[in-house]
Amino acid sequence: MNDIILAALNFVKEFFANDFSGHDYDHTLRVYKMALEIASNYDVDEFVISLAALLHDVDDHKISALTNKNKANAVGFMKQNKVNEKIIGEVIKIIDEVSFKGYDTIIPSTLEGKIVQDADRLDAIGAIGIARAFTYGGSNKRKMYDAQDIPNLNMNEEEYFNHVSTTINHFYEKLLLLKDMMNTEVAKEIALKRHQFMKSFLDEFYAEWDGER
């Protein structure tokens, strides 16, 4: 199992070598480490958690739209490394359930899935979350802020994935919602601090935008 995890680490490092959207190898590594930190508090399958955390973005619609539906990159890696079919199924189910999808977002069906979802969401908030939001926005030619562009707070999965807005709107459409969507008590505690940091950042952002000293 350790050999497979090492192979997965090498796989995602190469896979994301040229990604500059905030969904890069460092993001994957942080999610992996956070998932294991949360998992240490529960009786769960850490091998499944590790694989799901490491592979959770390799078929993400923002990165690999052509493989998003069949999870070809994740499945291909696991089959090549002789992961058994039961575990492949468990990992793919977690990957399918982990993403934020507006009001179509679901709570994962297993504790392992809930832990990976929490770890991924924690990396979307706080200081790193702010940096990633602006990195993604810039890489996709999105404006930082437009006072006339009102956040859309009521989107389904299709609307959310096709929605183009400002980076500041993204805080209201997703990031500020995540604190109350955490599954585990460990994640809820971490999320509270990161949530408050984002709110303080927004207060400062608006003050500076309006020219306050």
C-alpha positions, 0 to 999 in steps of 0.5 A: 500500500505504501508503494501505491501511495508513493506512486500516487504522489509522483503521479499527481506531482507530474499531472499538475506540474503545469497547473497555475489555477490553484488546483495544483500539486501543493493543493493536492498535498495539503488535502492529503495531509489534512485528510489524514490528520482528520482521519487520525481521530476516527476508525476509518480506512486511511488507504481509501482516504489517501487515494481519494485525497490524492486523486480527487482533482485529476478528473475535475471538470475545471481541469480535465473536462473530457474525463470528468464523467468516467474518472478515467485518470483516477481509474487508470492510475489505480488499475495500472497500480493493481488496486482492487476493484472494491477499493477503486469503487470506493475511491471513485464514489468519494471523488464523485461526492466531494465537490461543491455543486451549489444547492445540488451539493451532497453529503458523502455517504461514507465517513471516509468521503466526509473526511476527504470533502472536509479536507478539500473544503478547508483548503478553499478557505482561510489565507490559502483559500483567499490566495487560491481564489484570486489565483484561479480568478486571474488564471481565468481572466475574471475581475477581482470585484465589480460592485454592480455584479451581485453574487448569485446565491441560488445555483444548481450544479449546472448553473454553478459550474457554468457561472462566470463572476468576480472573485469577490462574488465567489466568497459569497457563492461558495467560500463563506458557505463552507464553514457550516457545511463541514462534516466532522467536528475536527474540521468544524473547529479549523473552519471557524478560524479560517472563516473569520479570517476571510471575513476580516479580509473582506472588510479590509478589501472593501475599505481599501477599494473605497479609498479609506486610509 
